[in-house]
Amino acid sequence: MKTTYKTAGVDIAAGEEMVNRIKPLVKSTFNEKVLSEIGLFGGFYDGLFPDMTHPILVASTDGVGTKLKIAFMLNKHNTVGQCLVNHCVDDILCCGAKPLFFLDYFATGKLKPDVGVQVVEGFVAACKENKCALIGGETAEMPSLYQDGEYDMSGTIVGVVDKSKIINGKKIKVGDIVLGLESTGLHTNGYSLARKVLFPKYDVEQHISELGTTIGEALLAVHRSYLNEVLPLVEAEILTGISHITGGGMIGNTSRILPENCKLDIDWNSWERLPIFNLLQREGNIDEDEMRMAFNLGIGMVLIAPEKNIDKIIDTTKIHNPKMIGRILER
């Protein structure tokens, strides 16, 4: 038998099938600023921003970690793509930027077009929600590098903010109020610890009355995007700081944007934790400091602002169940 790329484990035909199936999905995210078709060596995006005085591009790259393991266990692949896009959107939102376009990287040992299409469906759904275009990506088939039925993915997002409206924490002052916006669950961090605690003690499809759903569905809850409610606050220039609560927890992430003379004072009892975190702490016998470092504990984004602006912020973000969770003190 002759040796071919396919006998080596790479199926070019499967890759072409997937590209053909996702083309109409991807194109549905395009807007008037996308100047290229799918399949070229790069994506073109119009860089004119006439509504801005001094546009600054903001870029970020990330993945979803071992949350993918839950998708593999459930054989459900149409939500992790949403998590990836939303995670990247929330990251650049912390700088005051709105997303322009997204690029994805999808890698697997043996390409299964049905699975790949489901993942891209998630990208597309989130890009539409966040009003950004999916203008390109890469699908890589690499035999022996990944276990059968598994894949990895990452994403890069590019956004824009007017220079005068950049949010970098420099305007945070002692006395500012800290508000927390509710998460849907673990979002995209802490899954290695969560899996170690819950499996094999529980079956992924086991319904837990405390959660009101199965273990798997609770862990696979889509990472929330805060863009549509928080961006108007950025435009109104009433926030002094934004923090996306990912790996490292609330203290680790929010401390990154604090001026040297400031510190966080968090009232950890000011919001009710989601049931999944109570289950994890109890079943894993995890101490409180570890919980605060590994998980978001039900707060996916932190907003910092002067006290006079708090009512406006709470009214604008009410869909995310905002809570006053602390204050900025002098270090």
Helices and strands as residue ranges (DSSP letters): H 12-27, E 55-63, H 67-74, H 80-93, E 98-108, H 113-129, E 133-141, E 151-162, G 163-165, E 177-182, H 191-198, E 207-208, E 213-214, H 215-219, H 227-235, E 241-244, H 249-254, G 255-257, E 262-266, H 275-284, H 288-294, E 299-305, G 307-309, H 310-316, G 318-320, E 323-330
